[in-house]
Amino acid sequence: MIPSSSLALAEQVLAECRRRALRIATAESCTGGLIAACLTAVPGSSEVVERGFVTYTNESKSQLLGVPESLLMSHGAVSEATARAMAEGAVAFSRADASVAVTGIAGPGGATAIKPVGLVHIAAARTGFAVRHQRYVFDGDRAAVRLQAVDAALTLLLSLVSDDLAAD
């Protein structure tokens, strides 16, 4: 079940994109399609949502989003560099004007000393704008981490699609 607060954020994103005639794509790893599911739960979302990529493995990140294997080897799947590359790839490999990408460790396993459970990198890209990134360490179990990541991703995407100041 998608929380009503997440649906409200999704509605705001979709309304802003409609107002600006923007199409969006999602690129998701640890959220496994939850962002796309949240957006498409809103009636009329097909006017805005162009596509969603669920790229759980490194291979899929490279094949579907063009994330360089060398970047994945040097920075890891859960990194700022990978999140940025995923967001850029989602725009490049779609007809979307903007995207949001999420990669992280939802747990309970997969953590390391420098990459704990709850670590999530989120990036948003928009044609003509600088890519934005945010890093979080969310508390809670797997479900809680994933839901917090959805809200953070929608919030970051909303800030980017609401912006009027393109990069120079």
Beta strands, then each sheet from edge to edge (+ up, - down):
strand 1: 24-28
strand 2: 49-54
strand 3: 98-104
strand 4: 119-126
strand 5: 132-137
sheet 1: 2+ 1+ 3+ 4- 5+
end
